[in-house]
Amino acid sequence: MKELILPITISLLIVSITGCSLLPPSATMPNPTSLPPSLPPTGYEPQPGDAKLTRDKVFLELENSSLAVMESYPIQASAILNGSLSDPCHQLRVVVKRADATNQINLEVYSVFDPNVECITVIKPFNATIPLGSYTDGHYTVFVNGQLLGEFDA
C-alpha cells in the first residue's frame, strides 16, 4: 500500500497542475485574421450636443496630409490630417467608417460651431492624427471627404 501512495500523489499533483493552465487550448483562441478591424476612438468623434450646433466644412490640405502605417501584426494605420478651421470657435469632427467590401476606408471630416456665439475671425490651423484601426490581409485605400488620401497594404 505504501508503494502506491507516492505514485498516486504524484499523478494527482500532475493532473491538478495541468488543469490550472492560464491559457485556453489553442483551438479556442481567436485567429487574428478572423477578428473584425477595430476602430479606436479618435478624440474627434461627433458629440451628443452636436445636433444643436451648425455644421460647416473644413479646409483640408490633402497635399500636406498623409497616412502612417505601423509595422505590426495586425497592421495599424492612422491618417495625419492638416488643414484649418474657419475660426477658433469651430470644433473639428471626424467620422471613420469601417473598410467596405472593396477595402475602402472613408473619413468624413467637418466642423461644428454655435452660430449664436461671437468669435474672432481668424483661421485656426489644425494637425490631427486619426487612428484608423488594425487591418489584415489586403490592399486598402483611404478617402477623406471623397478625395483620395492614400493607400496601404496589410
C-alpha positions as CSV (number, residue, x, y, z in Angstrom):
1,M,0.0,0.0,0.0
2,K,2.9,2.4,0.8
3,E,4.3,1.8,-2.6
4,L,1.1,3.1,-4.3
5,I,0.7,6.3,-2.2
6,L,3.7,8.1,-3.8
7,P,2.8,7.4,-7.4
8,I,-0.8,8.2,-6.8
9,T,0.1,11.5,-5.1
10,I,2.5,12.5,-7.9
11,S,-0.2,11.6,-10.6
12,L,-2.8,13.7,-8.8
13,L,-0.3,16.6,-8.5
14,I,0.5,16.5,-12.2
15,V,-3.2,16.3,-13.1
16,S,-4.1,19.3,-10.9
17,I,-1.2,21.4,-12.2
18,T,-2.1,20.8,-15.9
19,G,-5.7,21.7,-15.1
20,C,-4.7,25.1,-13.8
21,S,-3.3,26.4,-17.1
22,L,-3.9,30.1,-17.6
23,L,-4.3,29.9,-21.4
24,P,-7.2,28.2,-23.1
25,P,-6.4,25.4,-25.7
26,S,-5.1,27.0,-28.9
27,A,-8.1,25.6,-30.8
28,T,-10.4,28.0,-29.0
29,M,-8.1,31.1,-29.3
30,P,-9.2,33.6,-32.0
31,N,-7.2,33.8,-35.1
32,P,-6.0,37.5,-35.7
33,T,-7.3,37.4,-39.3
34,S,-10.7,36.4,-38.1
35,L,-11.2,39.5,-35.9
36,P,-13.0,42.4,-37.5
37,P,-10.9,45.6,-37.8
38,S,-11.3,47.6,-34.7
39,L,-11.9,51.4,-34.8
40,P,-10.2,53.1,-31.9
41,P,-11.5,56.5,-30.6
42,T,-10.1,59.4,-32.5
43,G,-10.9,62.2,-30.0
44,Y,-12.8,64.0,-32.8
45,E,-16.0,61.9,-32.8
46,P,-19.3,63.6,-33.0
47,Q,-20.5,64.7,-29.6
48,P,-24.0,64.4,-28.0
49,G,-24.6,68.2,-28.2
50,D,-23.6,68.5,-31.9
51,A,-27.2,68.4,-33.1
52,K,-27.7,71.9,-31.6
53,L,-24.6,73.2,-33.5
54,T,-24.2,74.3,-37.1
55,R,-22.2,72.0,-39.3
56,D,-19.5,73.6,-41.6
57,K,-16.7,72.5,-43.9
58,V,-13.0,72.4,-43.0
59,F,-10.2,73.4,-45.3
60,L,-8.1,70.3,-45.7
61,E,-4.6,70.4,-47.1
62,L,-4.5,66.8,-48.5
63,E,-1.1,67.5,-50.2
64,N,0.3,68.1,-46.6
65,S,-1.7,65.2,-45.1
66,S,-0.6,61.6,-45.1
67,L,-1.1,58.0,-43.9
68,A,1.1,56.4,-41.2
69,V,1.3,52.6,-41.2
70,M,2.8,50.9,-38.2
71,E,4.7,47.7,-39.0
72,S,2.9,45.5,-36.5
73,Y,0.6,42.5,-36.7
74,P,-2.1,43.2,-37.5
75,I,-1.1,46.4,-39.4
76,Q,-2.3,49.6,-37.7
77,A,-2.9,52.7,-39.7
78,S,-3.5,56.4,-38.9
79,A,-4.4,59.4,-41.0
80,I,-2.4,62.6,-40.3
81,L,-4.7,65.4,-41.4
82,N,-3.6,69.0,-41.8
83,G,-5.9,71.9,-42.5
84,S,-7.7,74.8,-41.0
85,L,-10.9,75.8,-39.4
86,S,-12.8,79.0,-40.1
87,D,-12.2,80.3,-36.6
88,P,-11.3,79.2,-33.1
89,C,-14.9,78.6,-32.2
90,H,-15.2,75.8,-34.8
91,Q,-14.6,72.3,-33.4
92,L,-13.2,69.5,-35.6
93,R,-15.2,66.3,-36.1
94,V,-14.1,63.1,-37.9
95,V,-16.2,60.1,-38.6
96,V,-14.1,57.0,-39.6
97,K,-16.2,54.3,-41.5
98,R,-15.1,50.7,-41.5
99,A,-13.5,49.3,-44.6
100,D,-16.1,48.3,-47.1
101,A,-16.2,45.2,-49.3
102,T,-13.6,46.8,-51.7
103,N,-11.3,47.7,-48.7
104,Q,-12.1,51.4,-49.0
105,I,-11.9,53.4,-45.7
106,N,-13.8,56.6,-45.7
107,L,-13.3,59.6,-43.4
108,E,-15.9,62.3,-43.1
109,V,-14.2,65.5,-41.8
110,Y,-16.2,68.6,-40.8
111,S,-16.5,71.2,-38.1
112,V,-19.3,72.3,-35.9
113,F,-19.9,75.7,-34.2
114,D,-22.6,77.7,-32.3
115,P,-23.8,80.5,-34.6
116,N,-25.1,82.4,-31.5
117,V,-21.6,82.8,-30.1
118,E,-19.5,85.7,-31.4
119,C,-16.0,84.7,-32.4
120,I,-12.8,86.4,-33.6
121,T,-12.4,85.9,-37.3
122,V,-9.1,84.3,-37.6
123,I,-8.2,81.0,-39.3
124,K,-7.3,78.2,-36.9
125,P,-4.9,75.6,-38.3
126,F,-5.1,72.0,-37.1
127,N,-3.0,68.9,-37.3
128,A,-4.9,65.8,-36.2
129,T,-3.8,62.2,-36.1
130,I,-6.7,59.9,-36.6
131,P,-6.3,56.2,-35.8
132,L,-7.9,54.1,-38.5
133,G,-7.7,50.8,-36.7
134,S,-6.0,47.4,-37.3
135,Y,-6.1,45.6,-40.7
136,T,-5.0,42.3,-42.1
137,D,-4.5,40.8,-45.5
138,G,-5.4,43.3,-48.2
139,H,-4.8,46.5,-50.1
140,Y,-6.7,49.4,-48.6
141,T,-7.5,52.9,-49.9
142,V,-8.3,55.8,-47.7
143,F,-10.6,58.7,-48.8
144,V,-11.2,61.9,-46.9
145,N,-14.4,63.7,-47.9
146,G,-14.4,61.8,-51.2
147,Q,-10.8,62.6,-52.1
148,L,-8.0,60.0,-52.1
149,L,-5.6,60.4,-49.2
150,G,-3.5,57.3,-49.8
151,E,-3.2,53.6,-49.9
152,F,-1.5,50.8,-47.9
153,D,-1.1,47.1,-47.9
154,A,-1.6,44.8,-44.9
